[in-house]
Amino acid sequence: MSIPSGVAVIAISNGSPPSIPNPVNALSAHVRQYLQTAIVNALKDPSILAIVLVGRPDGKGVFSAGADIKEFSGNSGGSVTTSEPGGIPTLNDLAHLMEGSSKPIIAALTGACLGGGMELALAAQYRVADKSLKYGLPEVKIGLIPGAGGTQRLPRLCGVRYALDVIVRGRINCSSAEGMKCGFLDGVAKNDETVVDCAMRWASWAAKLPPITLESRRLCNRSVPNDAEGMQNEDMCGFALQSCPPKRAGGESARATVESIRASFEVSSFTEGMEVEKNVFNDLLYHSLQGRAYRHIFFAERSSSSGKRKSTNPLAKGKGTIGVIGAGTMGRGIAISFLKAGYGPVILLDVNAKGLEAGVKYIQQTLQIDAKKGRLSPSKLKAAMACLKSSTALSALASCDLVVEAVFENLGVKRDIFSKLDSIVKKEDALLLSNTSTLDVDAISSSLSPQRRQFCAGMHFFSPAHIMKLVEVVRGKDTSADTLETIRAVTKLIRKIPIVVGNCDGFVGNRMMHPYTTESTLTLVGHGGGEAGLTISDVDSAIGPKYFGMALGPFQVSDVAGNDIGYNIRREKGILRDPKTGQVGKNRSPGMRYTEIADEMVEKMGRLGQKVQKGWYNYDLKVGKGRKPLPSTEMQQLLDKYSKDSPSRGTKLEKDEIVQRVLFPLVNEGFKILEEGIASDPSDIDIIYLYGYGWPAYRGGPMFWADNEVGLPIVLDKLEELHTKHPGSEYFRPSELLRDCVKKG
């Protein structure tokens, strides 16, 4: 690649010190200072006629993924809007410098060009790219708006309609073809040239243009164009607001983007529009709890999925033979996940031939649907189909590098399977993993020979496994660090988020669900009954999307999952009443607070949930495809029966009281889990609940919510009040860690 005289090439990657890895060209303080110096020097040099800004000197890799988000936790306006001590330029400073350049600047875009990276590109006079480009402004997803001119320059360049689409939705997948169509790009590299070569062509041409042309290329000098389809810009903003969530339900940043974009055509100048953008950005950065929650999730997710060491196992590079035992819902989803990631062969095993056939058919159909929707390329579809194998014999797994057992929750069955795998699987270091959601991983591992136990762990997927992003990686007492790191790497390769947790009943997610679901039922029975009492839908409404924000309320979740699951767990724990003898289970202590309403609805009424069109609610296949919960007279009668002796029978509770009663015990259990070392960080618990249980992202997870939105002293006081009132519910007893946190402030 030859650089013509008179053209300066400035690479963003050169601004990062060698000691600080910066693979995404984040616009950190070091990088911003380097770019400012390099651009100013080029402008001062009379031999330089044009400037090319590129991600890397060779024109490969990313342009820039945007601002260094870590800086947003300081007092500098995230180094976007407010100048820092020591003369370090903000992104706004850089953008203004580039836009006002007396020499044409051509941004050569490749790979990711996101957030602040795209805002710098908008400040350049010309933009060219290659076909690898993916651009966008995703700030709304971390509770902010673009703060370096994105809401003012993009509408001036591409119109309000396009700006709303990119910014309000937080898009990150805009292609070079789209960029040419909407006017974001001026050119795309030819097949026989690099993006730097393309930029050089444009630089040589632009250097010869008269100054008046350069002036017209500055977006600050343009007005926002009218919509090509004839709609008023104000009306488009109104329609955009209708599609945003309510402000109280996570919509603060989305609505703020519309407000700032509206300023691009409402206020009298570009400078005034930039002032509006700055004020909105800073208000969100410093005063929005939702924004803090979104950024908490951003960092928590990356922290949880980054291990301390790097696995050298070929599985960590996407290579290996995979076995999946069980062709039911979970097994099918797990197999799909591995197939789509390129592993193979993937052997699906089930002793039931008909079940196996149905599982294979489902996997094939799902892959084909993904291909039709563009989520899987034709070549990857062909490869995945070829890699899918099936068998009814465990011996087919002899050559596997990794086996995931996904049969039903029965310890004896699982131990038997692992005992057989011990002698069948040839590779001594093959990973033998269980998808158990509650059972003792050490008890499963003990059925293996001692030398194999270091390669055994839990790999708890969430249903449907090919869609849900979370995997709890369960550490057994013998599980080696290398095994954990390999599972972590594999989980990331199948595009899921791994959270390493300790081994206990229910691990983290399901253990915390126990007090939540139990207290939901007890609160219902305690205050339900009669015409004025608490109803099933009252509890779900308080917890669900229209109030607190969970994806579904507790009773809806139970109906979707199947009420028989909880019933079977209670039976395994020995707390059910024997339906034949009437004898109470041996593990239900005399003082234990308990109601049998959920047992009777399964045992005597067969109300298993959506799958049989009746559970806590009724379901009609003709209404909402059989998924819409409908009131049940039968369940109301059952509720009347179980609430008749409650002193609080027939009394309503405020929504906030319901939220506290059912969610504070969940948070308390989270503190106990941290006490015991089952989870290593509160943020791990938050990620588990965000991706595994439908916790609203704008509340940051249960531990973040309790600490930042509610306040730990309030949580502790309420738990103590409830434990005094209900000593038979151990989950109300406050965690010692919670007490310590409150004491230390």
Buried (B, 14 or more C-beta within 10 A) or exposed (E): EEBEEBBBBBBBBBBBEEEEEBEBBBBBBBBBBBBBEBBEEBBEEEEBBBBBBBBBBBBBBBBBBBBBBEBBEEEBBBBBBBBBEEEBBBBBBBBBBBBEBEBBBBBBBBBBBBBBBBBBBBBBBBBBBBEBBBBBBBBBBBBBBBBBBBBBBBBBBBBBBBBBBBBBBBBBEBBBEBBBEBEBBBBBBEEEBBBBBBBBBBBBEBBEBEEEEBEEBBBBEBEBBEBEEEEEBEEBBEEBBEEBBEEEBBBBBBBBBBBBBBBBBBBEEBEBBBBBBBBBBBBBBEEBBBBBBBBBBBBBBEEBBEBEEEBEBEBBEBEBBBBBBBBBBBBBBBBBBBBBBBBBBBBBBBBEEEBBBBBBEBBBEBBBEBBEEEEBEEEBBEBBBEBBBBBBEBEBBBEBBBBBBBBEBEBEEBBEBBBBBBEBBEBEBBBBBBBBBBBBBBBBBBBBEEEBBBBBBBBBBBBBBBEBBBBBBBBBEBBBEBBBBBBBBBBBBBEBBBBBBBBBEBBBBBBBBBBBBBBBBBBBBBBBBBEEBBBBBBBBBBBBBEBBBBEBBBBBBBBBBBBBBBBBBBBBBEBBBEEEEEEBBEEBEEEEBBBBBBBBBBBEBEBBBBBBBBBBBBBEEEEEEEEEBEEBEEBBEBBBEBBEEBEBBBBBBEBEBBBBBBBBBBBBBBBBBBBEEBBBBBBBBBBBBBBBBBBBBBBBBBBBBBBBBBEBEBBBEBBBEBBEEBEEBBBBBBBEBBBEBBEEE
